Amino acid sequence: MTNYFVNDKGYYGDFGGAYIPEMLYPNVEELRQQYLKVIKEESFQQEFRALLKDYVGRPSPLYLAKRLSERYGANIFLKREDLNHTGAHKINNTIGQILLAEHLGKKRIIAETGAGQHGVATATVCALRGLECVVYMGEVDIKRQAPNVARMKMLGATVVPATSGSKTLKDATNEAMRDWINNPEDTYYIIGSVVGPHPYPDMVAYFQSVISEEAKKQLAEQTGKQSPDYVLACVGGGSNAIGMFYHFIDDEQVQLIAVEAGGKGVDSGFTAATTAKGKEGVLHGSRSILMQTADGQVVEPHSVSAGLDYPGIGPQHAHLFKTGRGKYVSITDDESLDAGLRLTQLEGIIPAIESAHALAYLEYMEFKGGENVVVCLSGRGDKDMETYMKHFNL
């Protein structure tokens, strides 16, 4: 049986590892040696679980969307990560990592953000624990995600614009990495997705796995079966998707569908459909699949959703794609916006444009009738109102 999880060298099949500058080696090595030991301690687990329950508001509901289900002829369940404190799945990971940072004695926290949800979640836990917070965010994303920038500042974070490259998530990640290289002693980098050098992809996946852990129990309560027929989630770096897939990965009867940002079309030159356009290579500290030129320069991605505007995917996703365990597809900007409006008007739930990519793929699926389908509703759409309003002339 194929192993879809990380091995002791930090690889998922051909992908993963820690491709880092020498200056970062002590930080990453300290984390690698400590993280499993720390997160398995009973005191850590108790505090982590208590904060997820009492602060984040977990478990998030698994909601049978009846009008959506009627449209598609299947039972469409929404895993409501949009109902978490801060409005997305990102808080699950930042709670875990802030506890780990404290354990390692770090006093200054840095993060990168695209849609702003991870930035908000990081600023939130820093406020909760009284730690300094610096968030790097692309200049373009700062403009299109203004409500989240205001939230970060109100929470006491310093928001630093990334002004190089496409001025989006990739560039924010580059700046955060530079900061960490320059401040290795007192600084902890909370990476927001299942990307980066080992052990980050494994660690973030573990903290996000609470999504599928709950979904299994909730599905059993509602249907009598723990396993759905399909699980769908949007993918940029891929943390909500890995969290949603995690406890179903070894159950080969469950079809895993990861939806990337097709942008203006896969062949338009304005896309973030990594598995369709990418090749194997190294990005932000790990070997994965990324969009690159013939001579290895990173291709600028495009998506209407700031959170999916990333030129690579996490190494575990690359492994799921290469082995065929996961099906990786893409949805265009327009299709995602239409799906967001559809959910809003059928169910009274305004989704983040990122999550709407996953919902949009339902239009392409053929159901016999009665299948159980779980879609990760990774975030709420408050942050995207301006984009929705402009697109639909609201």
Buried (B, 14 or more C-beta within 10 A) or exposed (E): EEEBEBEEEBBBBBBBBBBBEEEBEEBBBEBBEBBEEBBEEEEBEEBBEEBBEEBBEBBBBBBBBEEBBEBBBBBBBBBBBBBBBBBBBBBBBBBBBBBBBBBEEBEBBBBBBBBBBBBBBBBBBBBBBEBBBBBBBBBBBBEBBEEBBEBBEEBBBEBBBBEEBBBBBBBBBBBBBBBBBEBBEEBBBBBBBBBBBBBBBBBBBBBBBBBBBBBBBBBEEBBEEBBBBBBBBBBBBBBBBBBBBBBBBEEEEBBBBBBBBBBBBBEEEBBBBBBBBBEEBBBBBBBBBBBBEEEEEBBBBBBBBBBBBBBBBBBBBBBBBBBEBBBBBBBBBBBBBBBBBBBBEBBEBBBBBBBBBBBBBBEEBEBEEEBBBBBBBBBBBEBBEEBBEEBEEE
